[in-house]
């Protein structure tokens, strides 16, 4: 099948009530280098000094530092990425870390007793297949309805299950916690999704998971979009993978001074 090309633009702007003296931010806003996606062009515009880096998960990133007074930080990334549709959601990759590194829970994905009981209805052993994982995804969508603003970036998988509401980040965290309860290796994926013609909701930034499957003829990662209860297609651009949101956050940083801040984010994803 021919690749799909996605044209992406993502603007993040912080405005401060008064000038800040110093800001340092870590950006994870560059598409991953993977066999099924090729970055045709990518640009990053930011103030200050920017230095490239690659983390332990193989994610590309940048460290941005501003050392002169400033009342705004504006970051714009844009470009085009050609994406080959994964066959049955399968993600080929040169492994940088042992797969068992993705069986360790974090405070956002810790399986509680309630999560263990929920997971046991859909996963029986650590040797799960794609059908079981999709069944779990559908169950999570039924248990946690999509509602922006119901949770925060600090909300845990347990919070999402208890509230019964959340967003794609919460769906991914709950799926990961369920997999950890059974011993299935799984990792968090952040990136962009083309929302589809006429589709409403879920935005153009997105979160999903890679889960490790053991099925006839294949052992490896399968990418599952929990929020839409489907496997990854060519309409997804993969930016970063990790154990949870905190390890793949697009922008994280600290500053000195500045007072209150206002955040503006605008994202567009279109077929090129």
C-alpha positions in Angstrom: 0.0 0.0 0.0 1.1 3.5 -0.7 2.1 5.7 2.3 -0.1 8.5 3.5 1.5 11.9 4.0 0.4 14.0 6.9 1.0 17.7 7.1 1.3 18.8 10.7 1.5 22.1 12.5 1.6 22.4 16.3 1.9 25.8 18.1 2.4 26.1 21.8 2.6 29.6 23.4 3.1 30.5 27.0 2.4 34.1 28.1 3.5 35.4 31.5 2.0 38.1 33.6 5.4 39.7 34.0 8.9 39.0 32.5 10.5 35.7 33.5 14.3 35.7 34.1 15.0 32.2 33.0 13.2 29.3 31.3 14.3 25.8 30.4 12.1 23.3 28.5 12.4 19.8 27.2 10.6 19.3 23.9 9.5 15.9 22.5 7.9 17.2 19.3 9.9 15.5 16.6 8.5 12.4 14.9 10.3 9.1 15.7 12.6 7.4 13.2 10.8 4.1 12.6 10.5 1.7 9.6 6.9 2.7 8.9 7.2 6.4 8.9 9.6 8.8 7.2 9.9 12.5 8.0 10.0 14.4 4.7 10.5 17.7 6.4 10.3 19.1 9.9 11.0 22.5 11.4 11.1 23.8 14.9 10.8 27.5 15.7 11.6 28.5 19.3 13.3 31.4 21.1 16.5 31.0 23.1 19.2 28.3 22.6 18.0 24.9 21.4 20.0 21.7 21.7 19.0 18.3 20.3 18.9 15.1 22.3 17.7 11.5 22.2 16.4 9.8 25.3 16.6 6.2 26.5 13.4 5.2 24.6 14.8 6.5 21.3 12.7 9.6 21.2 14.1 12.7 19.5 13.9 15.9 21.5 15.3 19.3 22.2 16.3 21.3 25.2 15.3 25.0 24.9 16.9 27.6 27.3 16.1 31.3 27.6 18.4 33.4 29.8 17.3 36.9 29.1 14.0 38.5 30.3 10.9 37.3 28.4 7.2 37.4 28.8 6.4 34.8 26.2 7.6 31.5 24.9 6.3 30.5 21.5 7.2 27.1 20.0 6.0 26.1 16.5 6.8 22.7 14.9 5.6 21.9 11.4 6.4 19.5 8.6 5.3 16.5 6.6 5.6 12.8 7.5 5.0 9.8 5.2 3.4 6.9 7.0 3.1 3.3 5.8 0.0 1.6 7.2 0.9 -1.0 9.8 -0.3 -4.5 8.8 -2.7 -5.6 11.6 -1.3 -2.8 13.7 2.1 -4.4 13.9 5.0 -2.0 14.6 8.5 -3.3 13.5 11.3 -1.8 15.5 14.9 -2.3 16.5 14.6 -2.7 20.2 16.6 -0.3 22.4 15.4 -1.6 25.7 14.4 -5.1 26.8 10.6 -5.7 26.4 10.4 -6.4 30.2 11.3 -2.8 30.8 7.7 -2.1 29.8 6.2 -4.3 32.5 7.1 -1.9 35.4 4.2 0.3 36.6 4.6 4.0 37.3 2.5 6.1 39.8 0.2 7.0 36.8 -0.3 3.3 35.8 -0.2 1.4 39.1 -2.8 -1.4 39.0 -5.1 -1.2 42.0 -7.4 -4.0 43.2 -10.2 -2.5 41.2 -8.1 -2.4 38.1 -6.9 -6.0 38.6 -10.5 -7.1 38.8 -11.4 -5.2 35.7 -8.4 -6.5 33.7 -9.1 -10.1 34.7 -12.4 -10.1 32.7 -10.6 -9.5 29.5 -7.0 -10.7 29.8 -6.2 -14.2 31.1 -2.4 -14.5 30.7 0.6 -12.4 29.7 0.5 -14.1 26.3 -2.3 -12.0 24.8 -3.3 -11.6 21.2 -4.7 -8.6 19.3 -8.3 -9.7 19.6 -8.0 -9.8 23.4 -6.4 -6.3 23.5 -9.1 -4.8 21.3 -11.7 -6.3 23.6 -10.0 -4.6 26.5 -9.9 -1.3 24.6 -13.7 -1.6 24.0 -14.3 -2.3 27.6 -12.3 0.7 28.7 -14.2 3.0 26.4 -17.4 1.6 27.9 -16.2 2.2 31.4 -14.5 5.6 30.9 -16.5 7.9 28.6 -14.6 10.6 26.7 -15.0 13.9 28.4 -12.4 16.7 28.1 -11.8 18.5 31.4 -12.9 15.7 33.6 -9.3 14.8 34.5 -5.8 16.5 34.7 -2.4 15.5 33.4 -1.7 14.3 36.9 -4.7 11.9 37.0 -3.9 8.2 37.4 -5.4 5.2 35.8 -7.2 4.5 39.1 -8.7 8.0 39.0 -10.1 7.5 35.5 -11.7 4.2 36.3 -13.2 5.6 39.5 -14.6 8.7 37.7 -15.7 6.9 34.6 -14.6 9.8 32.5 -11.4 11.0 30.9 -9.5 11.6 27.7 -7.1 9.6 25.5 -4.3 10.0 28.1 -6.6 8.4 30.7 -7.7 5.6 28.3 -4.0 4.8 27.6 -3.0 4.9 31.3 -5.9 2.6 32.3 -5.1 0.1 29.4 -1.4 0.1 30.5 -2.4 -0.5 34.2 -4.6 -3.4 33.1 -1.8 -4.9 31.1 0.6 -4.5 34.1 -1.9 -6.3 36.3 -1.5 -9.4 34.1 2.1 -9.0 33.1 1.6 -7.9 29.4 4.4 -5.5 28.2 2.9 -2.3 27.1 4.1 1.3 26.4 2.5 4.7 26.0 2.6 6.4 22.6 2.1 10.1 21.9 1.7 11.7 18.5 -0.8 13.1 16.0 -3.9 11.7 14.4 -5.8 12.8 11.4 -9.3 13.1 12.8 -11.1 12.0 9.6 -13.6 13.8 7.5 -16.5 15.0 9.7 -15.2 13.3 12.9 -15.7 15.4 16.0 -13.7 15.2 19.1 -10.4 13.7 20.3 -8.4 16.5 18.5 -5.3 16.1 16.5 -2.8 15.4 19.3 -3.4 11.9 20.6 -2.3 9.1 22.9 -2.4 5.4 22.3 -0.4 2.3 23.2 1.9 -0.4 21.9 1.2 -3.8 23.5 3.3 -6.9 23.2 1.4 -9.8 21.6 2.2 -13.5 21.2 0.2 -14.8 18.3 0.8 -17.3 15.5 3.6 -16.1 13.2 4.2 -12.9 15.2 5.7 -11.8 18.5 6.1 -8.1 18.9 4.4 -4.7 19.3 0.8 -4.0 18.1 -0.4 -0.4 18.3 -3.9 0.0 19.8 -5.9 3.2 19.9 -7.9 2.8 23.0 -10.1 5.9 22.5 -11.3 4.7 19.1 -11.1 0.9 19.9 -9.0 0.1 16.8 -5.5 -0.7 15.6 -3.2 2.1 14.4 -3.5 3.0 10.8 -1.6 5.3 8.4 -3.4 8.3 9.9 -1.2 8.2 13.0 2.2 10.0 13.3 4.2 8.6 16.2 6.3 11.1 18.1 7.4 9.5 21.4 7.1 6.2 23.4 7.6 5.7 27.1 6.1 4.2 30.2 3.4 6.9 30.7 2.5 10.5 29.8 5.2 12.0 32.0 8.0 10.2 30.0 6.7 11.5 26.6 5.1 15.0 27.4 5.6 17.3 24.4 6.7 20.2 26.5 8.0 20.1 30.1 10.1 22.7 31.9 10.7 25.2 34.7 11.1 28.9 34.9 12.2 31.6 37.3 9.8 34.5 37.7 7.0 35.5 35.3 4.0 35.1 37.7 0.8 33.6 36.3 0.9 32.1 32.8 -1.6 31.6 30.0 -1.2 28.6 27.7 -2.4 28.6 24.0 -2.2 25.5 21.9 -3.2 25.0 18.3 -2.7 21.9 16.3 -3.7 20.9 12.7 -3.2 17.6 10.9 -4.2 17.2 7.2 -3.6 14.9 4.4 -0.9 16.4 2.2 
